[in-house]
């Protein structure tokens, strides 16, 4: 009689990885690599993205016992990715130089073009506008529009209440619209982007690839 077989959950794979199971590690990373890469790609420059992705998965293994597992693994991995990203930027600051992700943007912290390559003007405009927002605004908008996190999930990732999350998302959307108006190269591209912001955001999700 053949032994029963079932797909292991993300947390089962994480626990197996912690015990040295390399196949479990590969399976877990394969499941979530693209999402974590998307999360980091428009905030970092050049070839450093995959290093920070790897750091994120290793931090998941190291911090697995500190996470209450009522929430999904996706919530856990994005919360971990955010913390790893903030640590990455913080350690790059010069001694005594302030670091406030509610004030500083990806453009401030990692000057230069995004690691994401796109071909539509509307996509390029939206990427640039997102990178110009305070980092915590960018994180909230991208996780909301690209990854479809629920209110409770996103609040957990950002370590704030759901009421505070609603306020942050509102402020972030207002700030994004202002940035789009500031940097748009033409009124036609601006109007096209603003007319269907959700559609262009969805198209960016598909465009962000390793």
C-alpha positions in Angstrom: 0.0 0.0 0.0 1.4 3.4 -1.0 2.1 5.8 1.8 -0.3 8.8 1.9 1.2 12.0 0.6 0.2 15.6 1.2 1.6 19.0 0.5 3.4 20.4 3.6 2.4 23.8 4.8 4.7 26.8 4.7 5.3 26.6 8.5 6.0 22.9 8.3 8.6 23.5 5.6 10.1 26.3 7.7 10.4 24.0 10.7 11.9 21.3 8.5 14.4 23.7 7.1 15.4 24.8 10.6 16.2 21.1 11.3 18.5 20.9 8.2 16.1 19.8 5.5 17.5 21.3 2.3 14.6 20.1 0.1 12.2 21.9 2.5 14.2 25.1 2.2 14.2 25.0 -1.6 10.4 24.3 -1.7 9.6 27.2 0.7 11.9 29.6 -1.1 10.4 28.6 -4.5 6.9 29.2 -3.2 7.6 32.8 -2.0 10.7 34.0 -3.8 8.8 36.0 -6.5 6.6 37.8 -3.9 9.6 38.8 -1.7 11.6 39.8 -4.8 8.7 42.1 -5.9 8.6 43.6 -2.5 12.3 44.5 -2.5 13.0 45.3 -6.2 11.6 48.8 -6.4 13.3 49.8 -3.2 16.9 48.7 -3.8 19.3 49.2 -6.7 21.3 46.9 -8.8 22.4 43.3 -8.0 21.8 43.6 -4.2 18.1 42.6 -4.4 18.7 38.8 -4.3 21.1 39.1 -1.4 18.4 40.9 0.7 15.9 38.3 -0.5 18.2 35.5 0.8 18.7 37.5 4.1 14.9 37.6 4.5 14.4 33.9 4.2 17.3 33.2 6.6 15.7 35.7 9.1 12.5 33.8 8.8 14.2 30.6 9.9 16.0 32.4 12.8 12.8 34.2 13.9 10.3 31.5 13.5 9.7 30.9 17.2 8.9 34.6 17.8 6.0 34.7 15.4 2.5 33.8 16.5 1.2 31.4 13.9 -2.4 32.6 13.9 -1.4 34.8 10.9 -0.4 33.4 7.5 3.2 32.7 6.4 2.8 35.4 3.8 2.2 37.9 6.6 5.3 36.6 8.4 7.5 36.7 5.3 6.5 40.2 4.4 6.9 41.4 8.0 10.4 39.9 8.0 11.2 41.4 4.6 10.3 44.8 5.9 12.4 44.5 9.0 15.4 43.2 6.9 15.0 46.1 4.5 14.8 48.7 7.2 17.9 47.1 8.9 19.7 47.1 5.5 19.1 50.9 5.0 19.8 51.7 8.6 23.2 50.2 8.6 24.1 52.1 5.4 23.5 55.4 7.1 26.6 57.2 8.5 27.0 57.3 12.2 24.6 59.8 13.8 22.7 60.2 10.5 18.9 60.0 11.2 16.9 57.2 9.7 13.1 57.6 9.6 11.2 55.5 7.1 8.2 57.7 7.5 10.2 60.6 6.1 12.9 59.1 3.9 12.1 57.6 0.5 13.8 54.9 -1.6 15.2 57.7 -3.7 16.8 59.2 -0.6 18.1 55.8 0.6 19.1 54.2 -2.7 19.6 57.0 -5.3 19.4 56.0 -8.9 16.9 54.2 -11.1 14.8 51.3 -9.8 16.0 47.7 -10.3 12.7 47.1 -12.1 12.7 47.4 -15.9 9.4 48.4 -17.5 8.4 49.5 -21.0 5.1 51.5 -20.6 5.4 55.2 -19.8 2.6 54.8 -17.2 4.4 52.0 -15.5 7.6 54.0 -15.4 5.8 57.0 -14.0 4.1 54.9 -11.3 7.4 53.2 -10.3 9.2 56.6 -10.0 6.4 58.1 -8.0 6.3 55.2 -5.6 10.1 55.4 -5.0 9.7 59.1 -4.2 7.3 58.4 -1.4 8.3 57.9 2.2 9.4 54.3 2.5 6.6 53.3 4.8 4.0 54.7 2.4 5.6 52.9 -0.5 5.6 49.6 1.4 1.9 50.0 2.4 0.8 50.8 -1.2 2.7 48.1 -2.9 1.7 45.4 -0.4 -1.9 46.5 -0.7 -2.1 46.8 -4.5 0.5 44.2 -5.6 0.1 41.5 -3.1 -3.5 42.0 -2.0 -2.8 41.9 1.7 -5.9 42.3 3.9 -6.2 45.1 6.4 -5.3 42.9 9.4 -2.4 41.3 7.5 -1.0 44.7 6.4 -1.4 46.2 9.9 0.6 43.2 11.3 3.4 43.7 8.7 3.6 47.4 9.5 3.2 46.9 13.2 0.3 49.4 13.5 -3.4 49.2 14.3 -6.0 48.8 11.6 -7.2 52.3 12.3 -3.7 53.7 11.9 -3.4 51.6 8.7 -6.5 53.2 7.1 -5.1 56.6 7.9 -1.7 55.7 6.5 -3.1 54.3 3.2 -5.2 57.5 2.7 -2.2 59.7 3.3 -0.1 57.5 1.0 -2.6 57.6 -1.8 -2.8 61.5 -1.6 1.0 61.7 -1.6 1.2 59.3 -4.6 -1.1 61.4 -6.6 0.9 64.5 -5.8 4.1 62.8 -6.9 2.5 61.6 -10.1 1.5 65.2 -10.9 5.0 66.5 -10.1 7.1 64.1 -12.2 4.8 63.3 -15.1 6.5 64.2 -18.4 3.2 64.8 -20.1 -0.4 65.5 -19.3 -1.5 62.6 -21.4 0.6 60.0 -19.5 -0.5 61.5 -16.2 -4.2 61.3 -17.1 -3.8 57.8 -18.4 -2.1 56.7 -15.2 -4.6 58.4 -12.8 -7.6 57.2 -14.8 -6.9 53.6 -14.0 -4.4 53.5 -11.2 -5.4 50.0 -10.1 -4.9 48.6 -13.6 -1.4 50.1 -13.9 -0.5 48.9 -10.4 -1.6 45.4 -11.4 0.4 45.6 -14.6 3.5 46.5 -12.5 3.0 43.4 -10.4 3.3 41.3 -13.5 6.3 43.3 -14.7 8.5 42.9 -11.6 10.5 39.8 -12.2 13.9 38.6 -11.1 
